Amino acid sequence: MIKRYSLIALVISLIFIAIFYWWFQGDLILTGLYTLLSVLAVFSVPLVYRFAGFSLADDMLWLRERETREHAELTQRITQLKSELEALNLAEGSRQASVLAGIIDDYHAVVETRFFGKKNSPLTYLGAARTVQKHAVQNLADMVAIGHSMSGISRNQRDPSMVSNTRQQDRLDKQTGLYDEQEKRLSELREENNQLFDALTETAVEVANIRSFSQFDRTDTFARLLALAQVASGSGK
C-alpha cells in the first residue's frame, strides 16, 4: 500500500515539476529548488504513513488475512487426513487429527481476540505456533503414508504355515521386520505430536491470560514452543 502511495506522489511531483519549469520559462535555479522540495515531499510520504499509524493498520489487515487463509487451509487438510486415517484403521492418528483441529480452532479464536489491533503483539509467538501446527499436520500426513505402506506389507505377507523353504521364510522375516519398523515410526510420530499439542495448549493459555505481551517472551512455555518451532523448521517438513 505504501509503495503505491509513494509512486503516486512521485508521478504527481514529476508532473508539477514539468509545469513549474514551463511556467517559469526554464529557470533552472527556481526549478532546482522546487525539485528539491518535491523530493523531500515524496520521501515524507512513507514517514507520515508510518507515524500516523496507517502502516500498523496495513500490517494488521495483512496478518488477519493470512491467519484466516492459513486457518482454512489447515482445517481442510486435517479433515482430509482424518478421513484417510479412519479408512486405514489408525484410531490414535484419527483422534490426534480431531485434537489438532480443536487446537487450531482455539488458536484462531485467541489470535482474533487478543492480537488483532494491538501494537505490541508478540508476532514471534504467531510464527512459532503456526510452524508447530504445520509440523503436527505433516506428522499426520506421514502417518497416512506409513499406514498405506503397512497395508501393502500386510497384503504381501503369506501365512507362515504355508512357508515351504528357507528363501520364503527369509522373505517373510524381512517383511515382518519392515512392518515392525513402520509401527515404531508410527509410535514416534504419535508421541511427537503429543508433545507439540502440550506446548501449543500451554502457550495458548498463557496468551489468553497474560496481562502484558512484553512478559510473554520471557515465559518458559514460550521458550519451549519456540524451540519446537526451530526443530520443525530444521526438519525440512
Sequence and secondary structure as in RCSB ss.txt:
>XXXX:A:sequence
MIKRYSLIALVISLIFIAIFYWWFQGDLILTGLYTLLSVLAVFSVPLVYRFAGFSLADDMLWLRERETREHAELT
QRITQLKSELEALNLAEGSRQASVLAGIIDDYHAVVETRFFGKKNSPLTYLGAARTVQKHAVQNLADMVAIGHSM
SGISRNQRDPSMVSNTRQQDRLDKQTGLYDEQEKRLSELREENNQLFDALTETAVEVANIRSFSQFDRTDTFARL
LALAQVASGSGK
>XXXX:A:secstr
 HHHHHHHHHHHHHHHHHHHHHHTTT HHHHHHHHHHHHHHHHHHHHHHHHTTHHHHHHHHHHHHHHHHHHHHHH
HHHHHHHHHHHHTT HHHHHHHHHHHHHHHHHHHHHHHHTTT TT  HHHHHHHHHHHHHHHHHHHHHHHHHHHH
HHHHHH   GGG  SHHHHHHHHHHHHHHHHHHHHHHHHHHHHHHHHHHHHHHHHHHHH S HHHHTT HHHHHH
HHHHHHHHHTT 
